[in-house]
Amino acid sequence: MTQPKRIAVTGAAGQICYSMLYRIAAGEIYGPNQPVRLQLLEITPALGVLEAVKMELDDCAFPLLDSVVCTDDAKVALEGVDAALFVGAKPRGPGMERSDLIADNGKIFSILGKTLNEVGSSDVKVCVVGNPANTNAYILKANAPAINPRNITALTRLDHNRALTQLAHKTGSRIDQIKKMIIWGNHSTTQVPDITFATVDGKDAPSLVDESWAMNDFIPTVAKRGAAVIDARGSSSAASAANAVIDHMASWEKGTDAGDWVSMAVPSDGSYGIEEGLIYSVPVTCSNGDYTIISDLKPTDAMREKMKASEKELLDEKNTVADLI
Ligand code: NAX
């Protein structure tokens, strides 16, 4: 019998998790031959709702679901896990800026980082989703020195997927015909969706669209898509965020397709002049359960300027949470 993979998920009674947990239990991260054990964390007042989530997981009778733990004790949730998905945080509501959330959510991630340091395995794969995701991941990393820092990542795959769809619609192509999309920087409105190196059915994407569309339409549409969803439904993206977490973890575990890459926010290795250690979204390839930063691209001057502006925002966020790192 294959040992189950243990996955901690925080904020497990929330909206994103209601779209995500059932797909993980169905085998969408590790594949059809790998049992999973879910270690679900919530704040105490949400444990009742979490129990209902567990009841529904049970009622799905997933063959790959080994067991489900529901707890309000982070030590129990994070103990010995192979992967930790940090979704739990206060979400952004109508009219709120991400900066409003930094102070509140930063404290949560400092405590969780210390707990992960104490009870987590050093090679646990971490994906931070709760906003501000990059800076929360930075705080977590700073508070968890025993964990392999390379494995502390944040989610920009939703932005990557949004960018794929915008380019597919513009060029009348299918998603699977588009390769080498990039999201640079922060998961915020300063992010830099970049089609410079993308191809559509083997053709260079920049040759298929106007430069003014790429700069003045595509970039803001992707960067502000989260706010557009909030305006339309009154709360932040849930199903698409859940889908992106599964994509992020599945690519990391199972590898990226030949001739393609994905965007992940990972600790910067100094490539592209970005401060080392900042959690910055870059293109990566994945194989054998690890990722490699694509570090030899030559972004255009216009993109470099935007990449530096996104770095500046991350440096400002880092200063705001200086007492937590
Ligand atoms: P919900 O409010 O539906 O769920 C959040 C859950 O987290 C709640 O059940 C709450 O009780 C729990 N929680 C709060 N503090 C906790 C703690 N200390 N420990 C454990 N659980 C805790 O929000 P949801 O829509 O699921 O969104 C979750 C987070 O994802 C938000 O921060 C949201 O802004 C962020 N997002 C990130 C995205 C990304 O691409 N990186 C996109 C979607 C989303 O906006």
Residues whose N, C-alpha, C, O or C-beta is under 5 A from the ligand:
A	BS01	NAX	T10 G11 A13 G14 Q15 I16 C17 L41 E42 I43 A46 V87 G88 A89 K90 P91 R92 I108 V128 V129 G130 N131 A133 L155 L158 H187 S236 S237 A241
